[in-house]
Amino acid sequence: MDWGLEAERRLTEIAACSEPTEGVTRLPFTPDHAAANAVIGDWMDQAGLAVHLDAAGTLVGRKAGPAGTPSLLMGSHQDSVRNGGRYDGIMGVVLPCLALQKLAYEGVDLPYSVEVLAFADEEGVRFPTALVGSRALAGTVNPAVFDMTDRDGIRMGDALDAFGGDAAGVARIVRDPARILGFLETHIEQGPVLEREDLPVGIVTGICGIERNAVRFTGETGHAGTVPMQGRKDALVAAGRFISAIHDAAGQTAELRATVGSMALHPDAVNAIPDRVDLTLEIRAPEDAARAAFAARARAEGERIASDAGLGFAMDRTYEQDAVPCSPMLREALAEAARSHTGNALLLPSGATHDASALSDLCPVGMLFVRCRDGKSHSPAEFASAADMGVAIEVLADCLRGLVP
């Protein structure tokens, strides 16, 4: 069998389990989700896995190994953003199923149990929360999320129960870390590095930590036609200098990303000098110390710019998520397999959050990235080739063969 072409066929098949929109729109606990689970269940069955739906709505396929051995978890999420692509998330369910099916064809019996997980809700599009299935296994899900409602007023807990889950029973599916070997997630890169290096796969070193900050510059307003240019206390000019300085500094800092993604100014009038600008500054880095150091640098730069212009400045952190290093054991197992198939094992961080980040509270985690065209994701233009997915399946299969419980 050409495993890469089979992956492509399966991804085309399940892309039809979607709202009738451009690209793929598949939200949790909907008829589209149910249709997708029927397809995924068939894939799991072909891989020799016993299938069930857990209390959090995760479809689980399990193959038991020798008695007393721990389980290796694999998988990703089945849901999508609105008008998304056909690879993000769901490819991480397709490829492990095919890797296990390949091993079964070859008569390989793994010395541990294995499970493939298709999480219901990683993206957080229908309900204002995310990573519920993976957090449930790790024991970190907040029960309050089940009272959250979608835009039609439907409670998440009610939607989950109607789907076949059990919101009240989620606390009972927490896994024992001593019984879990690790979690391995396969995902499109969502970036251009593998394409630039002409490699089909790469090994993730860790998932970047994230912090978000609310930044404010405060000056003085005045009539645009009567206040001289000299001596103006224009908050927008200061904010512009800050944004430029942050962009340049981040470009000189390896593996760090800094983004100003939202800005509002007051009084927001065509003929008035802005006296207040509020903006957001998000910082991502694979090392928390580097992220903290850059945040301190940004604060100092903002204070300097404001002081030079006679303005006020404030910067307050509104959100923080620690970085998640990938397991050296899983990273090296993936790297060894990648080297045998491509001659290279490129190491790179993940700037996006994944189910692996939530499962790091339970067990060691590892990630395999697959090249995606133009680095595009969350878009109908999302694409990974059959050839690259075929390499990823070979790498996963060899990695599984080499792991020792």
C-alpha positions as a printed Julia matrix, in Angstrom:
405×3 Matrix{Float64}:
   0.0    0.0    0.0
   1.13   3.57  -0.69
   0.58   4.91   2.82
   0.91   8.57   1.85
  -1.73   8.29  -0.86
  -4.01   6.49   1.58
  -3.54   9.35   4.06
  -4.48  11.82   1.32
  -7.57   9.78   0.44
  -8.68   9.63   4.06
  -8.21  13.36   4.58
 -10.29  14.05   1.48
 -12.98  11.71   2.77
 -13.28  13.26   6.2
 -13.12  16.83   4.86
 -16.7   16.21   3.69
 -17.75  15.99   7.36
 -18.14  19.74   7.52
 -20.59  22.6    7.4
 -21.19  23.66   3.77
 -18.54  26.37   3.75
 -15.32  27.07   1.94
 -12.69  24.78   3.38
 -13.55  22.74   6.49
 -15.74  23.88   9.36
 -16.23  21.06  11.87
 -17.29  22.02  15.38
 -17.51  19.75  18.42
 -20.64  17.79  19.38
 -22.42  18.46  16.08
 -23.73  16.13  13.36
 -20.5   16.84  11.41
 -18.48  15.7   14.42
 -20.6   12.54  14.69
 -20.06  11.81  10.99
 -16.31  12.35  11.43
 -16.22   9.98  14.42
 -17.88   7.26  12.36
 -15.12   7.6    9.76
 -12.34   7.77  12.38
 -13.76   4.74  14.17
 -13.44   2.77  10.94
  -9.78   3.84  10.61
  -9.14   2.74  14.17
 -10.83  -0.59  13.52
  -8.63  -1.18  10.46
  -5.59  -0.53  12.67
  -6.72  -3.24  15.1
  -7.9   -0.86  17.81
 -10.9   -1.23  20.1
 -12.94   1.98  19.92
 -14.91   3.91  22.55
 -15.99   7.49  23.31
 -14.78   8.8   26.65
 -16.66  11.14  29.0
 -15.03  14.27  27.5
 -16.07  13.35  23.97
 -12.69  12.03  22.86
 -12.84   9.07  20.48
 -10.29   6.53  21.75
  -8.85   3.57  19.86
  -6.82   1.19  22.04
  -4.7   -1.87  21.44
  -3.59  -3.58  24.62
   0.01  -4.71  24.91
   1.52  -7.25  27.29
  -0.08  -7.29  30.74
   1.19  -4.59  33.05
   2.8   -2.45  30.36
   2.13   1.31  30.08
   0.3    2.98  27.21
   1.72   5.25  24.54
  -0.86   7.86  23.56
  -0.96   9.36  20.07
  -3.39  11.58  18.23
  -4.66  15.13  17.86
  -7.98  16.95  17.43
 -10.75  16.37  14.91
 -12.31  19.86  15.1
 -11.38  22.81  12.91
 -11.57  26.56  12.88
 -14.25  28.08  10.67
 -13.27  27.87   7.01
 -10.13  25.95   7.95
  -8.08  23.37   6.11
  -8.2   19.61   5.84
  -4.9   18.85   7.64
  -4.68  20.81  10.9
  -5.48  18.44  13.75
  -7.1   15.62  11.86
  -3.88  14.64  10.06
  -2.53  13.82  13.53
  -5.27  11.19  13.84
  -4.93   9.78  10.32
  -1.16   9.2   10.35
  -0.91   7.28  13.67
  -3.76   5.01  12.58
  -1.9    4.27   9.36
   1.43   3.77  11.16
  -0.22   1.2   13.44
  -1.94  -0.45  10.48
   1.43  -0.66   8.7
   3.02  -2.32  11.74
   0.14  -4.77  11.94
   0.62  -5.69   8.26
   4.29  -6.32   9.03
   3.43  -8.55  11.99
   5.0   -6.21  14.56
   3.76  -6.57  18.13
   4.67  -3.56  20.26
   5.92  -4.21  23.81
   3.43  -1.7   25.27
  -0.2   -0.68  24.87
  -1.06   2.03  22.38
  -3.97   4.43  22.02
  -4.98   6.86  19.3
  -7.01   9.83  20.54
  -9.28  12.05  18.42
 -10.01  15.01  20.69
 -13.34  16.78  20.3
 -12.4   20.41  20.93
  -8.9   21.83  20.68
  -9.63  24.98  18.7
 -12.18  26.55  21.06
 -14.37  27.83  18.23
 -17.86  26.73  19.34
 -17.35  27.3   23.07
 -15.02  29.9   24.68
 -12.58  27.28  25.96
 -10.19  24.77  24.41
  -8.15  21.6   25.02
 -10.96  20.1   27.1
 -10.34  16.48  26.06
  -6.6   16.57  26.69
  -7.01  18.49  29.94
  -9.56  15.92  31.1
  -6.99  13.13  30.81
  -4.42  15.24  32.65
  -6.87  16.16  35.41
  -6.59  19.91  34.76
  -9.95  20.68  33.16
 -11.98  23.29  35.04
 -15.55  21.97  35.64
 -16.85  25.51  35.09
 -16.21  25.17  31.34
 -19.23  22.88  31.05
 -21.48  25.82  31.94
 -20.12  27.89  29.05
 -22.53  28.42  26.15
 -22.18  28.7   22.41
 -23.68  31.56  20.41
 -27.02  29.73  20.34
 -27.11  29.54  24.14
 -26.4   25.8   24.31
 -24.41  24.72  27.39
 -21.25  22.81  26.65
 -22.17  20.18  29.24
 -25.56  19.64  27.63
 -24.04  19.37  24.16
 -21.44  16.89  25.42
 -24.05  14.73  27.19
 -26.32  14.69  24.13
 -23.34  13.62  22.03
 -22.72  10.57  24.2
 -20.22  11.98  26.65
 -20.7   12.61  30.36
 -19.82  16.05  31.68
 -20.42  14.95  35.28
 -18.1   11.97  34.79
 -15.12  13.79  33.27
 -13.27  13.81  36.59
 -13.31  10.0   36.53
 -11.25   9.64  33.31
  -8.08  11.23  34.67
  -5.16   8.97  33.76
  -2.48   7.63  36.1
   0.9    9.07  35.02
   2.59   5.84  36.08
   0.57   3.99  33.42
   1.4    6.36  30.53
   4.59   6.07  28.5
   4.05   9.4   26.75
   2.01  11.32  24.21
   3.09  11.73  20.59
   1.36  14.29  18.37
   1.82  14.69  14.63
   0.9   18.04  13.07
   1.53  20.2   10.03
   4.26  22.69  10.85
   2.08  25.79  10.31
   5.25  27.61   9.32
   7.84  27.83   6.51
  10.95  26.27   8.07
  10.67  22.72   6.71
   9.79  24.03   3.26
  12.78  26.36   3.35
  15.07  23.51   4.38
  13.48  21.14   1.81
  12.63  18.5    4.43
   9.41  16.5    4.76
   9.43  16.25   8.56
  10.98  17.9   11.59
  11.26  17.16  15.3
   9.73  19.61  17.77
  11.97  20.66  20.65
   9.21  22.27  22.66
   6.01  24.29  22.57
   6.59  27.99  23.06
   5.48  29.78  26.16
   3.12  32.68  25.59
   2.42  35.94  27.35
   0.1   38.78  26.4
   0.39  42.33  27.62
  -1.89  45.36  27.58
   0.18  48.43  26.67
  -0.95  52.06  26.97
   0.66  55.34  25.89
  -0.98  58.5   27.29
  -0.4   61.98  25.89
  -2.45  65.1   25.17
  -5.04  65.72  22.51
  -5.54  68.92  20.57
  -6.78  70.3   17.28
  -4.88  68.83  14.35
  -4.76  72.2   12.61
  -3.77  74.48  15.47
  -1.27  72.61  17.67
   2.31  73.02  16.28
   4.22  69.88  15.4
   6.96  70.76  17.86
   5.98  69.91  21.41
   3.03  67.67  20.56
   2.4   64.81  22.97
   1.08  62.41  20.36
   0.43  58.98  21.85
   0.17  57.33  18.43
   3.61  58.53  17.33
   5.09  57.02  20.51
   3.17  53.79  19.97
   4.49  53.61  16.41
   8.06  53.98  17.62
   7.44  51.26  20.22
   6.0   48.85  17.64
   8.94  49.41  15.3
  11.46  48.92  18.11
   9.77  45.71  19.28
   9.68  44.31  15.74
  13.38  45.01  15.19
  14.42  43.59  18.58
  12.41  40.4   18.1
  13.98  39.9   14.69
  17.39  39.85  16.37
  16.35  37.3   19.02
  16.52  33.65  17.97
  13.27  31.63  18.08
  11.29  34.49  19.65
   8.1   36.01  18.22
   6.62  39.36  19.25
   3.36  40.64  17.78
   1.25  43.74  18.2
  -2.07  42.4   16.96
  -4.62  44.9   18.24
  -4.63  48.67  18.71
  -7.2   51.33  19.64
  -6.73  55.09  19.86
  -8.6   57.97  21.48
 -10.33  60.21  20.54
 -10.12  58.42  17.18
 -11.0   61.52  15.18
  -9.53  62.59  11.85
  -8.77  66.1   13.09
  -7.59  65.37  16.65
  -4.17  64.41  18.03
  -4.42  60.97  19.73
  -4.03  61.33  23.49
  -4.3   57.62  24.3
  -3.29  54.45  22.48
  -4.0   50.96  23.78
  -2.32  48.0   22.12
  -1.56  44.37  22.76
   1.89  42.83  22.82
   2.11  39.04  22.56
   5.48  37.35  23.12
   6.23  33.68  22.37
   9.48  31.81  23.0
  10.53  28.18  23.61
  12.36  29.25  26.78
  10.48  31.1   29.51
  13.61  32.95  30.62
  14.08  34.38  27.12
  10.43  35.42  27.01
  10.67  37.14  30.4
  13.86  38.92  29.39
  12.26  40.22  26.2
   9.19  41.42  28.11
  11.48  43.37  30.45
  13.28  44.81  27.43
   9.95  45.84  25.86
   8.87  47.53  29.07
  12.12  49.47  29.33
  11.87  50.53  25.68
   8.3   51.73  26.15
   9.25  53.7   29.24
  12.17  55.31  27.41
  10.07  56.29  24.38
   7.33  57.72  26.61
   9.78  59.61  28.81
  11.52  61.2   25.82
   8.16  62.47  24.55
   6.75  63.5   27.93
   4.04  60.83  27.82
   2.69  58.27  30.24
   3.29  54.55  29.75
   1.88  51.34  31.27
   2.39  47.67  30.43
   0.44  44.98  32.26
   0.57  41.24  31.63
  -2.91  39.81  30.97
  -2.11  36.16  30.15
   0.76  33.73  30.62
   1.35  30.12  29.55
   4.62  28.4   30.34
   6.74  26.76  27.65
   6.54  22.97  27.33
   9.81  21.15  26.53
   9.44  17.93  24.56
  10.64  14.69  26.1
  14.29  13.89  25.23
  13.31  10.21  24.94
  10.54  10.84  22.38
  12.54  13.53  20.62
  15.52  11.23  20.08
  13.32   8.31  19.0
  11.69  10.52  16.37
  15.04  12.01  15.33
  16.63   8.6   14.83
  13.72   7.49  12.68
  13.76  10.74  10.69
  17.5   10.44  10.01
  17.02   6.93   8.65
  14.43   8.14   6.12
  15.6   11.65   5.23
  19.24  11.8    6.31
  18.38  14.72   8.59
  16.56  15.36  11.85
  15.8   19.07  11.89
  14.93  20.36  15.36
  12.52  23.29  15.64
  10.12  24.77  18.21
   6.36  24.99  17.93
   5.05  28.53  18.19
   1.45  27.33  18.42
  -0.3   25.55  21.28
  -1.4   21.93  20.8
  -3.05  19.12  22.76
   0.49  18.07  23.64
   0.86  21.19  25.78
  -2.12  20.16  27.96
  -0.97  16.53  28.15
   2.47  17.62  29.37
   0.8   17.86  32.79
   0.24  14.09  32.58
   3.23  12.59  30.81
   6.26  13.18  28.57
   5.25  14.61  25.18
   6.78  14.62  21.72
   5.78  16.14  18.39
   6.5   15.41  14.76
   5.98  18.24  12.27
   5.11  17.62   8.61
   5.98  20.17   5.92
   3.07  22.33   4.74
   3.01  24.4    1.58
   3.83  28.09   2.12
   3.48  27.51   5.87
  -0.27  28.09   5.59
  -2.7   26.82   8.22
  -6.25  27.55   9.4
  -7.06  28.17   5.75
  -8.55  26.24   2.83
  -5.1   26.66   1.22
  -3.57  24.37   3.85
  -1.69  21.5    2.14
   0.7   18.64   2.94
   1.76  16.29   0.16
   1.07  12.56   0.06
   4.81  11.98  -0.27
   5.6   13.93   2.9
   2.81  12.23   4.83
   4.17   8.88   3.63
   7.56   9.75   5.14
   5.87  10.8    8.37
   4.07   7.43   8.59
   7.38   5.6    8.11
   9.01   7.77  10.79
   6.14   7.14  13.23
   6.24   3.4   12.61
  10.01   3.22  13.15
   9.73   5.4   16.25
   7.11   3.06  17.73
   9.31   0.05  16.97
  12.23   1.63  18.78
  10.49   2.7   21.98
  11.11   0.65  25.1
   8.59   0.85  27.98
